């Protein structure tokens, strides 16, 4: 059965999100078959600073 896993991280660089996704993939490498990984970023504006919000969706099938 196909499933999805969502990830979200507020950071200036995508490395924190990459680490989260890679950890999930490593922990489940013998249990899942990855179909697709998509990512996006958005900018949030707070008073004096902008902040990037990185998100990713892993689409996978349970083995």
mmJSON file of the N, C-alpha and C atoms, coordinates in Angstrom:
{"data_MODEL":{"atom_site":{
"group_PDB":["ATOM","ATOM","ATOM","ATOM","ATOM","ATOM","ATOM","ATOM","ATOM","ATOM","ATOM","ATOM","ATOM","ATOM","ATOM","ATOM","ATOM","ATOM","ATOM","ATOM","ATOM","ATOM","ATOM","ATOM","ATOM","ATOM","ATOM","ATOM","ATOM","ATOM","ATOM","ATOM","ATOM","ATOM","ATOM","ATOM","ATOM","ATOM","ATOM","ATOM","ATOM","ATOM","ATOM","ATOM","ATOM","ATOM","ATOM","ATOM","ATOM","ATOM","ATOM","ATOM","ATOM","ATOM","ATOM","ATOM","ATOM","ATOM","ATOM","ATOM","ATOM","ATOM","ATOM","ATOM","ATOM","ATOM","ATOM","ATOM","ATOM","ATOM","ATOM","ATOM","ATOM","ATOM","ATOM","ATOM","ATOM","ATOM","ATOM","ATOM","ATOM","ATOM","ATOM","ATOM","ATOM","ATOM","ATOM","ATOM","ATOM","ATOM","ATOM","ATOM","ATOM","ATOM","ATOM","ATOM","ATOM","ATOM","ATOM","ATOM","ATOM","ATOM","ATOM","ATOM","ATOM","ATOM","ATOM","ATOM","ATOM","ATOM","ATOM","ATOM","ATOM","ATOM","ATOM","ATOM","ATOM","ATOM","ATOM","ATOM","ATOM","ATOM","ATOM","ATOM","ATOM","ATOM","ATOM","ATOM","ATOM","ATOM","ATOM","ATOM","ATOM","ATOM","ATOM","ATOM","ATOM","ATOM","ATOM","ATOM","ATOM","ATOM","ATOM","ATOM","ATOM","ATOM","ATOM","ATOM","ATOM","ATOM","ATOM","ATOM","ATOM","ATOM","ATOM","ATOM","ATOM","ATOM","ATOM","ATOM","ATOM","ATOM","ATOM","ATOM","ATOM","ATOM","ATOM","ATOM","ATOM","ATOM","ATOM","ATOM","ATOM","ATOM","ATOM","ATOM","ATOM","ATOM","ATOM","ATOM","ATOM","ATOM","ATOM","ATOM","ATOM","ATOM","ATOM","ATOM","ATOM"],
"id":[1,2,3,4,5,6,7,8,9,10,11,12,13,14,15,16,17,18,19,20,21,22,23,24,25,26,27,28,29,30,31,32,33,34,35,36,37,38,39,40,41,42,43,44,45,46,47,48,49,50,51,52,53,54,55,56,57,58,59,60,61,62,63,64,65,66,67,68,69,70,71,72,73,74,75,76,77,78,79,80,81,82,83,84,85,86,87,88,89,90,91,92,93,94,95,96,97,98,99,100,101,102,103,104,105,106,107,108,109,110,111,112,113,114,115,116,117,118,119,120,121,122,123,124,125,126,127,128,129,130,131,132,133,134,135,136,137,138,139,140,141,142,143,144,145,146,147,148,149,150,151,152,153,154,155,156,157,158,159,160,161,162,163,164,165,166,167,168,169,170,171,172,173,174,175,176,177,178,179,180,181,182,183,184,185,186,187,188,189],
"type_symbol":["N","C","C","N","C","C","N","C","C","N","C","C","N","C","C","N","C","C","N","C","C","N","C","C","N","C","C","N","C","C","N","C","C","N","C","C","N","C","C","N","C","C","N","C","C","N","C","C","N","C","C","N","C","C","N","C","C","N","C","C","N","C","C","N","C","C","N","C","C","N","C","C","N","C","C","N","C","C","N","C","C","N","C","C","N","C","C","N","C","C","N","C","C","N","C","C","N","C","C","N","C","C","N","C","C","N","C","C","N","C","C","N","C","C","N","C","C","N","C","C","N","C","C","N","C","C","N","C","C","N","C","C","N","C","C","N","C","C","N","C","C","N","C","C","N","C","C","N","C","C","N","C","C","N","C","C","N","C","C","N","C","C","N","C","C","N","C","C","N","C","C","N","C","C","N","C","C","N","C","C","N","C","C","N","C","C","N","C","C"],
"label_atom_id":["N","CA","C","N","CA","C","N","CA","C","N","CA","C","N","CA","C","N","CA","C","N","CA","C","N","CA","C","N","CA","C","N","CA","C","N","CA","C","N","CA","C","N","CA","C","N","CA","C","N","CA","C","N","CA","C","N","CA","C","N","CA","C","N","CA","C","N","CA","C","N","CA","C","N","CA","C","N","CA","C","N","CA","C","N","CA","C","N","CA","C","N","CA","C","N","CA","C","N","CA","C","N","CA","C","N","CA","C","N","CA","C","N","CA","C","N","CA","C","N","CA","C","N","CA","C","N","CA","C","N","CA","C","N","CA","C","N","CA","C","N","CA","C","N","CA","C","N","CA","C","N","CA","C","N","CA","C","N","CA","C","N","CA","C","N","CA","C","N","CA","C","N","CA","C","N","CA","C","N","CA","C","N","CA","C","N","CA","C","N","CA","C","N","CA","C","N","CA","C","N","CA","C","N","CA","C","N","CA","C","N","CA","C","N","CA","C","N","CA","C"],
"label_alt_id":[null,null,null,null,null,null,null,null,null,null,null,null,null,null,null,null,null,null,null,null,null,null,null,null,null,null,null,null,null,null,null,null,null,null,null,null,null,null,null,null,null,null,null,null,null,null,null,null,null,null,null,null,null,null,null,null,null,null,null,null,null,null,null,null,null,null,null,null,null,null,null,null,null,null,null,null,null,null,null,null,null,null,null,null,null,null,null,null,null,null,null,null,null,null,null,null,null,null,null,null,null,null,null,null,null,null,null,null,null,null,null,null,null,null,null,null,null,null,null,null,null,null,null,null,null,null,null,null,null,null,null,null,null,null,null,null,null,null,null,null,null,null,null,null,null,null,null,null,null,null,null,null,null,null,null,null,null,null,null,null,null,null,null,null,null,null,null,null,null,null,null,null,null,null,null,null,null,null,null,null,null,null,null,null,null,null,null,null,null],
"label_comp_id":["UNK","UNK","UNK","UNK","UNK","UNK","UNK","UNK","UNK","UNK","UNK","UNK","UNK","UNK","UNK","UNK","UNK","UNK","UNK","UNK","UNK","UNK","UNK","UNK","UNK","UNK","UNK","UNK","UNK","UNK","UNK","UNK","UNK","UNK","UNK","UNK","UNK","UNK","UNK","UNK","UNK","UNK","UNK","UNK","UNK","UNK","UNK","UNK","UNK","UNK","UNK","UNK","UNK","UNK","UNK","UNK","UNK","UNK","UNK","UNK","UNK","UNK","UNK","UNK","UNK","UNK","UNK","UNK","UNK","UNK","UNK","UNK","UNK","UNK","UNK","UNK","UNK","UNK","UNK","UNK","UNK","UNK","UNK","UNK","UNK","UNK","UNK","UNK","UNK","UNK","UNK","UNK","UNK","UNK","UNK","UNK","UNK","UNK","UNK","UNK","UNK","UNK","UNK","UNK","UNK","UNK","UNK","UNK","UNK","UNK","UNK","UNK","UNK","UNK","UNK","UNK","UNK","UNK","UNK","UNK","UNK","UNK","UNK","UNK","UNK","UNK","UNK","UNK","UNK","UNK","UNK","UNK","UNK","UNK","UNK","UNK","UNK","UNK","UNK","UNK","UNK","UNK","UNK","UNK","UNK","UNK","UNK","UNK","UNK","UNK","UNK","UNK","UNK","UNK","UNK","UNK","UNK","UNK","UNK","UNK","UNK","UNK","UNK","UNK","UNK","UNK","UNK","UNK","UNK","UNK","UNK","UNK","UNK","UNK","UNK","UNK","UNK","UNK","UNK","UNK","UNK","UNK","UNK","UNK","UNK","UNK","UNK","UNK","UNK"],
"label_asym_id":["A","A","A","A","A","A","A","A","A","A","A","A","A","A","A","A","A","A","A","A","A","A","A","A","A","A","A","A","A","A","A","A","A","A","A","A","A","A","A","A","A","A","A","A","A","A","A","A","A","A","A","A","A","A","A","A","A","A","A","A","A","A","A","A","A","A","A","A","A","A","A","A","A","A","A","A","A","A","A","A","A","A","A","A","A","A","A","A","A","A","A","A","A","A","A","A","A","A","A","A","A","A","A","A","A","A","A","A","A","A","A","A","A","A","A","A","A","A","A","A","A","A","A","A","A","A","A","A","A","A","A","A","A","A","A","A","A","A","A","A","A","A","A","A","A","A","A","A","A","A","A","A","A","A","A","A","A","A","A","A","A","A","A","A","A","A","A","A","A","A","A","A","A","A","A","A","A","A","A","A","A","A","A","A","A","A","A","A","A"],
"label_entity_id":["1","1","1","1","1","1","1","1","1","1","1","1","1","1","1","1","1","1","1","1","1","1","1","1","1","1","1","1","1","1","1","1","1","1","1","1","1","1","1","1","1","1","1","1","1","1","1","1","1","1","1","1","1","1","1","1","1","1","1","1","1","1","1","1","1","1","1","1","1","1","1","1","1","1","1","1","1","1","1","1","1","1","1","1","1","1","1","1","1","1","1","1","1","1","1","1","1","1","1","1","1","1","1","1","1","1","1","1","1","1","1","1","1","1","1","1","1","1","1","1","1","1","1","1","1","1","1","1","1","1","1","1","1","1","1","1","1","1","1","1","1","1","1","1","1","1","1","1","1","1","1","1","1","1","1","1","1","1","1","1","1","1","1","1","1","1","1","1","1","1","1","1","1","1","1","1","1","1","1","1","1","1","1","1","1","1","1","1","1"],
"label_seq_id":[1,1,1,2,2,2,3,3,3,4,4,4,5,5,5,6,6,6,7,7,7,8,8,8,9,9,9,10,10,10,11,11,11,12,12,12,13,13,13,14,14,14,15,15,15,16,16,16,17,17,17,18,18,18,19,19,19,20,20,20,21,21,21,22,22,22,23,23,23,24,24,24,25,25,25,26,26,26,27,27,27,28,28,28,29,29,29,30,30,30,31,31,31,32,32,32,33,33,33,34,34,34,35,35,35,36,36,36,37,37,37,38,38,38,39,39,39,40,40,40,41,41,41,42,42,42,43,43,43,44,44,44,45,45,45,46,46,46,47,47,47,48,48,48,49,49,49,50,50,50,51,51,51,52,52,52,53,53,53,54,54,54,55,55,55,56,56,56,57,57,57,58,58,58,59,59,59,60,60,60,61,61,61,62,62,62,63,63,63],
"pdbx_PDB_ins_code":[null,null,null,null,null,null,null,null,null,null,null,null,null,null,null,null,null,null,null,null,null,null,null,null,null,null,null,null,null,null,null,null,null,null,null,null,null,null,null,null,null,null,null,null,null,null,null,null,null,null,null,null,null,null,null,null,null,null,null,null,null,null,null,null,null,null,null,null,null,null,null,null,null,null,null,null,null,null,null,null,null,null,null,null,null,null,null,null,null,null,null,null,null,null,null,null,null,null,null,null,null,null,null,null,null,null,null,null,null,null,null,null,null,null,null,null,null,null,null,null,null,null,null,null,null,null,null,null,null,null,null,null,null,null,null,null,null,null,null,null,null,null,null,null,null,null,null,null,null,null,null,null,null,null,null,null,null,null,null,null,null,null,null,null,null,null,null,null,null,null,null,null,null,null,null,null,null,null,null,null,null,null,null,null,null,null,null,null,null],
"Cartn_x":[0.847,0.0,0.89,0.575,1.346,0.975,1.999,1.796,2.674,2.435,3.279,3.76,4.886,5.433,5.799,5.311,5.572,6.639,7.481,8.515,8.451,8.778,8.768,9.841,10.587,11.655,11.806,11.869,12.155,13.667,14.298,15.752,16.177,17.377,17.898,18.39,18.901,19.42,18.654,18.602,17.815,18.479,19.681,20.411,19.686,18.97,18.232,17.108,16.413,15.351,15.948,17.066,17.722,18.09,18.598,18.977,17.756,16.65,15.408,14.94,14.914,14.465,15.439,16.742,17.732,17.685,17.43,17.277,16.091,14.965,13.778,14.09,14.764,15.093,16.037,17.028,17.986,17.316,16.46,15.781,14.824,14.338,13.323,13.772,15.058,15.523,15.14,14.989,14.601,13.091,12.355,10.913,10.079,10.719,9.958,10.657,9.874,10.383,9.933,10.887,10.572,10.123,9.004,8.449,8.819,8.836,9.08,9.377,10.183,10.42,10.248,9.396,9.169,9.457,9.935,10.173,9.777,9.59,9.251,9.735,9.755,10.121,9.164,8.969,8.126,8.826,8.528,9.103,8.017,8.32,7.399,8.011,7.185,7.671,7.237,8.208,7.938,8.647,7.964,8.427,9.714,10.873,12.133,12.893,12.381,13.153,12.258,12.811,12.139,12.688,11.875,12.321,11.862,12.741,12.395,11.803,10.773,10.172,10.336,11.111,11.362,10.423,9.841,9.003,9.288,9.062,9.285,8.198,7.908,6.965,7.635,7.696,8.234,7.044,6.961,5.922,6.584,6.022,6.675,5.657,6.141,5.318,5.933,5.093,5.549,5.819,6.97,7.324,6.699],
"Cartn_y":[-1.179,0.0,1.239,2.197,3.423,4.369,5.017,5.964,7.185,8.23,9.42,9.771,10.461,10.987,12.438,13.343,14.77,15.225,16.158,16.747,18.26,18.987,20.445,20.971,21.99,22.547,24.033,24.844,26.273,26.446,26.914,27.075,27.919,28.477,29.261,28.366,27.193,26.263,24.941,24.204,22.962,21.783,21.948,20.81,20.141,20.898,20.301,19.405,19.846,19.039,17.809,17.999,16.872,15.799,16.215,15.269,14.503,15.198,14.55,13.497,13.85,12.925,11.754,12.033,10.967,10.018,10.538,9.675,8.732,9.27,8.446,7.352,7.725,6.749,5.676,6.073,5.115,4.154,4.695,3.872,2.864,3.164,2.323,1.684,1.669,1.227,-0.21,-1.082,-2.466,-2.672,-1.633,-1.756,-1.066,-0.145,0.642,0.692,1.011,1.286,2.705,3.607,5.011,5.179,5.835,6.103,7.496,8.47,9.853,10.688,11.716,12.697,14.077,14.889,16.247,17.225,18.402,19.402,20.78,21.663,23.043,23.935,25.208,26.168,27.353,27.971,29.159,30.161,31.411,32.463,33.021,33.071,33.714,35.033,36.014,37.347,37.643,37.939,38.352,39.677,40.613,41.971,42.371,41.99,42.462,41.413,40.203,39.182,38.207,37.689,36.645,35.299,34.278,32.949,31.967,31.042,30.025,28.811,28.262,27.03,26.0,24.968,23.902,22.746,22.141,20.97,19.928,18.679,17.573,16.533,15.813,14.712,13.505,12.42,11.167,10.26,9.825,8.881,7.52,6.536,5.232,4.108,2.91,1.72,0.834,0.313,-0.581,-1.946,-2.514,-3.832,-4.961],
"Cartn_z":[0.0,0.0,0.0,-0.843,-0.943,0.188,0.759,1.851,1.627,2.449,2.394,3.797,3.841,5.094,4.817,5.665,5.508,6.499,6.063,6.901,6.745,7.807,7.756,8.703,8.252,9.077,8.767,9.813,9.653,9.78,8.704,8.712,7.522,7.606,6.492,5.356,5.704,4.713,4.79,3.689,3.678,4.389,4.899,5.47,6.645,7.459,8.579,8.067,7.037,6.44,5.757,5.066,4.415,5.432,6.575,7.62,8.124,8.311,8.763,7.764,6.493,5.457,5.343,5.337,5.226,6.419,7.606,8.789,8.613,8.143,7.903,6.886,5.803,4.769,5.298,6.075,6.645,7.615,8.474,9.476,8.842,7.641,7.011,5.704,5.427,4.117,3.762,4.742,4.445,4.516,4.924,5.129,4.056,3.288,2.319,0.964,-0.046,-1.379,-1.736,-1.888,-2.157,-3.6,-3.785,-5.11,-5.612,-4.697,-5.102,-3.86,-4.034,-2.975,-3.603,-2.992,-3.477,-2.344,-2.705,-1.675,-2.17,-1.211,-1.532,-0.398,-0.659,0.375,0.314,1.462,1.548,2.458,2.255,3.093,3.989,5.274,6.215,6.649,6.816,7.193,8.618,9.457,10.835,11.057,11.57,11.864,11.143,11.667,11.085,10.297,10.187,9.491,8.73,7.677,6.909,7.361,7.257,7.625,6.551,6.19,5.209,5.906,5.308,5.795,4.678,4.942,3.983,4.298,3.275,3.512,2.439,2.821,1.898,2.107,1.034,1.096,0.456,1.211,0.686,0.407,-0.817,-1.22,-1.311,-0.591,-0.523,-0.428,-0.653,-0.512,0.572,1.432,2.486,1.867,2.177,1.623,2.408],
"occupancy":[1.0,1.0,1.0,1.0,1.0,1.0,1.0,1.0,1.0,1.0,1.0,1.0,1.0,1.0,1.0,1.0,1.0,1.0,1.0,1.0,1.0,1.0,1.0,1.0,1.0,1.0,1.0,1.0,1.0,1.0,1.0,1.0,1.0,1.0,1.0,1.0,1.0,1.0,1.0,1.0,1.0,1.0,1.0,1.0,1.0,1.0,1.0,1.0,1.0,1.0,1.0,1.0,1.0,1.0,1.0,1.0,1.0,1.0,1.0,1.0,1.0,1.0,1.0,1.0,1.0,1.0,1.0,1.0,1.0,1.0,1.0,1.0,1.0,1.0,1.0,1.0,1.0,1.0,1.0,1.0,1.0,1.0,1.0,1.0,1.0,1.0,1.0,1.0,1.0,1.0,1.0,1.0,1.0,1.0,1.0,1.0,1.0,1.0,1.0,1.0,1.0,1.0,1.0,1.0,1.0,1.0,1.0,1.0,1.0,1.0,1.0,1.0,1.0,1.0,1.0,1.0,1.0,1.0,1.0,1.0,1.0,1.0,1.0,1.0,1.0,1.0,1.0,1.0,1.0,1.0,1.0,1.0,1.0,1.0,1.0,1.0,1.0,1.0,1.0,1.0,1.0,1.0,1.0,1.0,1.0,1.0,1.0,1.0,1.0,1.0,1.0,1.0,1.0,1.0,1.0,1.0,1.0,1.0,1.0,1.0,1.0,1.0,1.0,1.0,1.0,1.0,1.0,1.0,1.0,1.0,1.0,1.0,1.0,1.0,1.0,1.0,1.0,1.0,1.0,1.0,1.0,1.0,1.0,1.0,1.0,1.0,1.0,1.0,1.0],
"B_iso_or_equiv":[0.0,0.0,0.0,0.0,0.0,0.0,0.0,0.0,0.0,0.0,0.0,0.0,0.0,0.0,0.0,0.0,0.0,0.0,0.0,0.0,0.0,0.0,0.0,0.0,0.0,0.0,0.0,0.0,0.0,0.0,0.0,0.0,0.0,0.0,0.0,0.0,0.0,0.0,0.0,0.0,0.0,0.0,0.0,0.0,0.0,0.0,0.0,0.0,0.0,0.0,0.0,0.0,0.0,0.0,0.0,0.0,0.0,0.0,0.0,0.0,0.0,0.0,0.0,0.0,0.0,0.0,0.0,0.0,0.0,0.0,0.0,0.0,0.0,0.0,0.0,0.0,0.0,0.0,0.0,0.0,0.0,0.0,0.0,0.0,0.0,0.0,0.0,0.0,0.0,0.0,0.0,0.0,0.0,0.0,0.0,0.0,0.0,0.0,0.0,0.0,0.0,0.0,0.0,0.0,0.0,0.0,0.0,0.0,0.0,0.0,0.0,0.0,0.0,0.0,0.0,0.0,0.0,0.0,0.0,0.0,0.0,0.0,0.0,0.0,0.0,0.0,0.0,0.0,0.0,0.0,0.0,0.0,0.0,0.0,0.0,0.0,0.0,0.0,0.0,0.0,0.0,0.0,0.0,0.0,0.0,0.0,0.0,0.0,0.0,0.0,0.0,0.0,0.0,0.0,0.0,0.0,0.0,0.0,0.0,0.0,0.0,0.0,0.0,0.0,0.0,0.0,0.0,0.0,0.0,0.0,0.0,0.0,0.0,0.0,0.0,0.0,0.0,0.0,0.0,0.0,0.0,0.0,0.0,0.0,0.0,0.0,0.0,0.0,0.0],
"pdbx_formal_charge":[null,null,null,null,null,null,null,null,null,null,null,null,null,null,null,null,null,null,null,null,null,null,null,null,null,null,null,null,null,null,null,null,null,null,null,null,null,null,null,null,null,null,null,null,null,null,null,null,null,null,null,null,null,null,null,null,null,null,null,null,null,null,null,null,null,null,null,null,null,null,null,null,null,null,null,null,null,null,null,null,null,null,null,null,null,null,null,null,null,null,null,null,null,null,null,null,null,null,null,null,null,null,null,null,null,null,null,null,null,null,null,null,null,null,null,null,null,null,null,null,null,null,null,null,null,null,null,null,null,null,null,null,null,null,null,null,null,null,null,null,null,null,null,null,null,null,null,null,null,null,null,null,null,null,null,null,null,null,null,null,null,null,null,null,null,null,null,null,null,null,null,null,null,null,null,null,null,null,null,null,null,null,null,null,null,null,null,null,null],
"auth_seq_id":[1,1,1,2,2,2,3,3,3,4,4,4,5,5,5,6,6,6,7,7,7,8,8,8,9,9,9,10,10,10,11,11,11,12,12,12,13,13,13,14,14,14,15,15,15,16,16,16,17,17,17,18,18,18,19,19,19,20,20,20,21,21,21,22,22,22,23,23,23,24,24,24,25,25,25,26,26,26,27,27,27,28,28,28,29,29,29,30,30,30,31,31,31,32,32,32,33,33,33,34,34,34,35,35,35,36,36,36,37,37,37,38,38,38,39,39,39,40,40,40,41,41,41,42,42,42,43,43,43,44,44,44,45,45,45,46,46,46,47,47,47,48,48,48,49,49,49,50,50,50,51,51,51,52,52,52,53,53,53,54,54,54,55,55,55,56,56,56,57,57,57,58,58,58,59,59,59,60,60,60,61,61,61,62,62,62,63,63,63],
"auth_comp_id":["UNK","UNK","UNK","UNK","UNK","UNK","UNK","UNK","UNK","UNK","UNK","UNK","UNK","UNK","UNK","UNK","UNK","UNK","UNK","UNK","UNK","UNK","UNK","UNK","UNK","UNK","UNK","UNK","UNK","UNK","UNK","UNK","UNK","UNK","UNK","UNK","UNK","UNK","UNK","UNK","UNK","UNK","UNK","UNK","UNK","UNK","UNK","UNK","UNK","UNK","UNK","UNK","UNK","UNK","UNK","UNK","UNK","UNK","UNK","UNK","UNK","UNK","UNK","UNK","UNK","UNK","UNK","UNK","UNK","UNK","UNK","UNK","UNK","UNK","UNK","UNK","UNK","UNK","UNK","UNK","UNK","UNK","UNK","UNK","UNK","UNK","UNK","UNK","UNK","UNK","UNK","UNK","UNK","UNK","UNK","UNK","UNK","UNK","UNK","UNK","UNK","UNK","UNK","UNK","UNK","UNK","UNK","UNK","UNK","UNK","UNK","UNK","UNK","UNK","UNK","UNK","UNK","UNK","UNK","UNK","UNK","UNK","UNK","UNK","UNK","UNK","UNK","UNK","UNK","UNK","UNK","UNK","UNK","UNK","UNK","UNK","UNK","UNK","UNK","UNK","UNK","UNK","UNK","UNK","UNK","UNK","UNK","UNK","UNK","UNK","UNK","UNK","UNK","UNK","UNK","UNK","UNK","UNK","UNK","UNK","UNK","UNK","UNK","UNK","UNK","UNK","UNK","UNK","UNK","UNK","UNK","UNK","UNK","UNK","UNK","UNK","UNK","UNK","UNK","UNK","UNK","UNK","UNK","UNK","UNK","UNK","UNK","UNK","UNK"],
"auth_asym_id":["A","A","A","A","A","A","A","A","A","A","A","A","A","A","A","A","A","A","A","A","A","A","A","A","A","A","A","A","A","A","A","A","A","A","A","A","A","A","A","A","A","A","A","A","A","A","A","A","A","A","A","A","A","A","A","A","A","A","A","A","A","A","A","A","A","A","A","A","A","A","A","A","A","A","A","A","A","A","A","A","A","A","A","A","A","A","A","A","A","A","A","A","A","A","A","A","A","A","A","A","A","A","A","A","A","A","A","A","A","A","A","A","A","A","A","A","A","A","A","A","A","A","A","A","A","A","A","A","A","A","A","A","A","A","A","A","A","A","A","A","A","A","A","A","A","A","A","A","A","A","A","A","A","A","A","A","A","A","A","A","A","A","A","A","A","A","A","A","A","A","A","A","A","A","A","A","A","A","A","A","A","A","A","A","A","A","A","A","A"],
"auth_atom_id":["N","CA","C","N","CA","C","N","CA","C","N","CA","C","N","CA","C","N","CA","C","N","CA","C","N","CA","C","N","CA","C","N","CA","C","N","CA","C","N","CA","C","N","CA","C","N","CA","C","N","CA","C","N","CA","C","N","CA","C","N","CA","C","N","CA","C","N","CA","C","N","CA","C","N","CA","C","N","CA","C","N","CA","C","N","CA","C","N","CA","C","N","CA","C","N","CA","C","N","CA","C","N","CA","C","N","CA","C","N","CA","C","N","CA","C","N","CA","C","N","CA","C","N","CA","C","N","CA","C","N","CA","C","N","CA","C","N","CA","C","N","CA","C","N","CA","C","N","CA","C","N","CA","C","N","CA","C","N","CA","C","N","CA","C","N","CA","C","N","CA","C","N","CA","C","N","CA","C","N","CA","C","N","CA","C","N","CA","C","N","CA","C","N","CA","C","N","CA","C","N","CA","C","N","CA","C","N","CA","C","N","CA","C","N","CA","C","N","CA","C"],
"pdbx_PDB_model_num":[1,1,1,1,1,1,1,1,1,1,1,1,1,1,1,1,1,1,1,1,1,1,1,1,1,1,1,1,1,1,1,1,1,1,1,1,1,1,1,1,1,1,1,1,1,1,1,1,1,1,1,1,1,1,1,1,1,1,1,1,1,1,1,1,1,1,1,1,1,1,1,1,1,1,1,1,1,1,1,1,1,1,1,1,1,1,1,1,1,1,1,1,1,1,1,1,1,1,1,1,1,1,1,1,1,1,1,1,1,1,1,1,1,1,1,1,1,1,1,1,1,1,1,1,1,1,1,1,1,1,1,1,1,1,1,1,1,1,1,1,1,1,1,1,1,1,1,1,1,1,1,1,1,1,1,1,1,1,1,1,1,1,1,1,1,1,1,1,1,1,1,1,1,1,1,1,1,1,1,1,1,1,1,1,1,1,1,1,1]
}}}
